[in-house]
Amino acid sequence: MTNICKPVEIGHFVIRTREVAPLVTYYKIFFGAKVACETYPITFLSYDNEHHRIAIILDPSAVPKPTGRPPPPTCGFDHIAFTVPSLGQLLRSYRLRKDAGLTPAYCLDHGLTLSMYYVDPDGNKVELQADSFEDKADAVRFMGTKVFADNPRGVEYNPDELLERLEAGESEASLLAGMLGRKTIANLRS
């Protein structure tokens, strides 16, 4: 199906909830979003020049997800991921979110990305990630390694430790050099 029209971006995501206000507050803080339109039963939010990136639908009959942090696995979409421009921005935004009371449920070095997984008030998971490689081909190359095959989930990391090192003057390149993906590819090249 080489002629099929491929999307150029994810336009928006929609959350069905029994309580709109907590989610609107959460995503306004999380993304720095603004309410683009509020019309019963849907609230639309945007964090850029798009008309909306998030729609939150009030549905009193919606069945709540199982609770937990992180929530227990269920069928269906597990999470949605957003890429930020750099590791430095991921870490500095982590501090801002943490100061606002939003902390990740867990953080993983997947090798190809460094990721932080957050859980909203309804139990939906949202991943923020920074690419570990400047060249996407290196990320694909890493996915073909035994290191990735043995553990595609990756390893946990401490964002406070990385943020402290960044704020002490260590470069993003130096931080990334010690992470799973870059170490693996560097070892393949040596």
C-alpha positions in Angstrom: 0.0 0.0 0.0 2.7 2.5 -1.0 0.2 5.0 -2.4 -1.8 5.3 0.7 -2.0 8.9 2.1 0.1 9.0 5.2 -0.6 11.5 8.0 1.7 14.4 8.6 1.0 14.7 12.3 -1.3 13.6 15.1 -4.0 16.2 15.1 -5.5 15.8 18.6 -6.5 13.3 21.2 -9.9 12.9 22.9 -10.6 12.0 26.5 -14.0 10.9 27.7 -14.5 11.6 31.4 -17.1 11.8 34.2 -15.4 15.0 35.5 -14.1 17.6 33.0 -12.7 20.2 35.4 -9.8 18.2 36.9 -8.6 17.1 33.4 -8.8 20.7 32.0 -6.7 21.9 35.0 -4.3 19.0 34.5 -3.7 19.5 30.8 -3.5 23.3 31.1 -0.6 22.8 33.5 0.9 19.8 31.8 1.1 21.3 28.3 0.8 25.0 29.1 -2.5 24.7 27.2 -5.3 27.2 26.9 -9.0 26.5 26.5 -9.7 27.1 22.8 -13.5 26.5 23.2 -15.8 25.4 25.9 -19.2 24.1 24.7 -21.2 21.5 26.5 -20.3 18.7 26.7 -16.8 19.2 25.1 -13.9 21.4 26.1 -11.2 22.0 23.5 -7.6 22.8 24.5 -4.6 23.8 22.5 -0.9 24.3 23.3 0.2 25.7 19.9 -1.4 27.4 16.8 -3.6 24.4 16.1 -7.4 25.0 16.8 -7.3 22.1 19.3 -4.9 19.4 20.4 -7.0 17.9 23.2 -10.8 17.5 23.5 -12.3 16.5 26.8 -15.8 15.1 26.6 -18.2 15.0 29.6 -19.9 11.6 29.8 -21.5 10.8 33.1 -22.0 7.2 31.9 -18.3 6.6 31.3 -16.8 3.7 33.3 -13.7 4.8 35.3 -10.4 3.0 34.6 -8.9 0.9 37.3 -6.8 3.0 39.7 -3.1 2.7 40.5 0.1 4.5 39.8 0.9 3.5 37.2 -2.6 2.2 36.3 -2.9 -1.6 35.8 -2.7 -2.7 32.2 -6.0 -2.8 30.3 -6.9 -3.5 26.6 -6.8 -0.6 24.2 -4.4 2.3 23.8 -1.8 2.3 26.5 -0.5 5.8 26.3 0.2 8.7 23.9 3.7 10.1 23.5 4.9 13.6 22.7 8.5 14.4 21.6 10.1 17.5 23.0 13.0 19.2 21.2 15.8 18.2 23.5 16.8 16.4 26.7 17.5 19.8 28.3 13.9 20.9 27.6 12.6 17.6 28.9 14.4 18.0 32.2 13.7 21.7 32.7 10.0 21.0 31.9 10.1 18.1 34.4 11.1 20.6 37.1 8.3 23.0 36.2 5.7 20.3 36.2 7.1 18.9 39.5 6.9 22.4 41.0 3.2 22.4 39.9 2.6 19.0 41.6 2.8 16.9 38.4 5.4 14.1 38.7 6.0 11.2 36.4 4.9 7.7 37.5 8.1 6.4 36.1 11.0 7.4 33.8 12.6 5.1 31.3 15.8 5.2 29.1 14.5 3.2 26.1 17.8 3.6 24.3 16.3 5.5 21.4 14.5 8.0 23.8 14.6 9.2 27.3 11.0 9.1 28.5 8.8 10.3 31.4 5.4 8.7 31.9 2.7 10.8 33.6 -0.8 9.7 34.7 -3.7 12.2 34.6 -6.5 12.3 37.1 -8.5 9.7 35.1 -5.6 7.3 34.8 -4.6 8.1 31.2 -0.9 7.8 30.6 1.0 10.5 28.7 4.6 10.1 27.7 7.1 13.0 27.1 10.2 11.9 25.3 13.5 13.3 24.1 15.3 11.6 21.3 18.6 10.0 22.3 20.1 10.3 18.8 20.4 13.3 16.4 20.2 10.9 13.5 17.0 8.8 13.3 19.0 6.1 11.5 21.0 5.5 14.7 17.8 5.0 16.7 16.7 2.4 14.1 20.1 0.8 14.2 19.9 0.6 18.0 16.5 -1.2 17.7 18.3 -3.9 15.8 20.8 -4.6 18.6 20.8 -7.5 21.1 20.6 -4.9 23.9 17.3 -3.7 22.6 16.0 -7.2 21.8 16.8 -8.4 25.3 15.0 -5.4 26.9 12.9 -3.2 24.6 11.3 -1.5 27.6 14.6 -0.1 28.7 15.9 0.9 32.2 14.7 3.3 34.8 16.5 6.5 35.4 16.4 9.3 37.9 15.4 12.6 36.3 16.5 14.6 39.4 20.0 13.3 39.0 20.1 14.2 35.3 18.7 17.6 36.0 21.2 18.3 38.7 24.1 17.3 36.3 22.6 19.5 33.6 22.3 22.5 35.9 25.9 21.9 37.1 27.0 22.6 33.6 27.2 19.1 32.0 26.3 19.2 28.4 23.2 17.4 27.0 25.6 15.4 24.7 27.6 14.2 27.7 24.4 13.2 29.5 23.1 11.3 26.5 26.5 9.6 25.9 26.1 7.7 29.1 22.6 6.5 28.3 21.7 3.1 27.0 21.3 3.8 23.2 24.4 5.9 22.7 26.6 3.6 24.7 25.4 0.6 22.6 25.9 2.3 19.3 29.4 3.6 20.4 30.4 0.1 21.3 29.3 -1.2 17.9 31.5 1.4 16.2 34.6 0.7 18.2 
